[in-house]
Amino acid sequence: MRQASLRSIRRAAMPLLVSVMLTAAVASDSRAADPAPGAKARGPGKTEMLGRYGFNWSKPDAARCERVTEAIVKRLATCQVADTGSFTGKSDHVVCTLPDGEFLAFPNEARCLEELETMQANAP
């Protein structure tokens, strides 16, 4: 019975978590859209993304950590250094827009796996 209750709580909480993360990402993008004259972009260049590890958190069922390659870099529209905590509350990641969602990139594979496992543990 306790497992069923925990499962239903997770199922109810995931849409809220996704909504909060999307709201934070939209707010971040809207602030970044109008930089001060002469200001540099906050996000890393696409070549700086190579070698990081990340996943498309917008598709939690298919999400898996993968090394950022040239093919992935070509799909990234814009990238911003995160100004909010991740699934574990840490802020060492980059948020990139994709045509089909958002890609979270972390400095190494261990951090990526930690975030992915935390996201999945809290999923419905």
Secondary structure, DSSP 8 states (H G I E B T S, - for coil): -HHHHHHHHHHHHHHHHHHHHHHHHHHHHHHHTS--TT---SS--HHHHTT-EEEETTSTTT---EE--HHHHHH---EEE-SS--TTS----EEEEETTEEEEEESSHHHHHHHHHHHHHT--
